C-alpha cells in the first residue's frame, strides 16, 4: 500500500498529514480528530467522524492525494 497525503479541498494546499493504510477497509481511522488548514487565507476545519479506511481510499486519487 502507498502513503496517502491529505490536502485541503478549498485551497488545495497540503495539510502536512499522511496515512499508510493497513488493508482493512472497515477500520475507523483518525476518529474524532480535528484537522485545521494552516494557511493564512483558508480558515477551514475538518472533524473526522466515522471515517473508515475504505472511504478514505475511495476519495484518494491515483497520485495518493486525498482532499478533505
C-alpha positions as CSV (number, residue, x, y, z in Angstrom):
1,X,0.0,0.0,0.0
2,X,1.1,3.5,-0.7
3,X,1.1,6.5,1.6
4,X,-2.0,8.8,1.4
5,X,-1.4,12.5,1.8
6,X,-4.1,14.9,2.8
7,X,-4.9,18.2,1.2
8,X,-7.5,21.0,1.8
9,X,-10.4,20.8,-0.6
10,X,-10.9,24.5,-0.5
11,X,-7.4,25.9,-1.1
12,X,-5.7,22.7,-2.4
13,X,-2.8,23.2,0.0
14,X,-1.2,20.3,1.9
15,X,-2.4,19.6,5.4
16,X,1.1,18.1,6.2
17,X,-0.6,14.9,7.3
18,X,-0.2,11.4,5.8
19,X,-1.6,8.0,6.5
20,X,-0.4,4.5,5.5
21,X,-3.3,2.1,5.0
22,X,-3.2,-1.3,6.8
23,X,-5.5,-3.0,4.3
24,X,-8.8,-3.5,6.4
25,X,-11.4,-1.3,4.8
26,X,-13.8,-1.3,7.8
27,X,-11.3,0.1,10.2
28,X,-12.1,3.6,11.6
29,X,-9.2,5.9,11.1
30,X,-8.4,9.2,12.9
31,X,-11.7,9.1,14.8
32,X,-12.7,12.5,16.3
33,X,-9.5,14.1,15.0
34,X,-9.8,17.8,14.2
35,X,-7.7,18.9,11.3
36,X,-7.2,22.6,10.5
37,X,-5.8,24.1,7.3
38,X,-2.8,26.2,8.4
39,X,-2.6,28.7,5.6
40,X,-3.4,32.4,6.3
41,X,-6.2,32.7,3.7
42,X,-8.1,29.5,4.5
43,X,-9.9,29.0,7.8
44,X,-11.3,25.5,7.1
45,X,-11.5,23.0,10.0
46,X,-12.4,19.3,9.4
47,X,-13.6,16.9,12.1
48,X,-13.4,13.3,11.0
49,X,-16.3,11.2,12.4
50,X,-17.0,7.6,11.4
51,X,-14.3,7.9,8.7
52,X,-13.2,4.4,7.6
53,X,-10.2,3.4,5.6
54,X,-12.3,2.2,2.7
55,X,-13.9,5.6,2.4
56,X,-10.5,7.3,2.5
57,X,-9.3,5.0,-0.3
58,X,-12.3,5.9,-2.4
59,X,-11.6,9.7,-2.0
60,X,-7.9,9.2,-2.9
61,X,-6.8,9.8,-6.5
62,X,-4.1,7.9,-8.4
63,X,-1.3,10.1,-7.1
64,X,-2.1,9.4,-3.5
65,X,-3.8,12.7,-2.7
66,X,-7.0,12.8,-0.5
67,X,-8.8,16.1,-0.4
68,X,-10.7,16.7,2.8
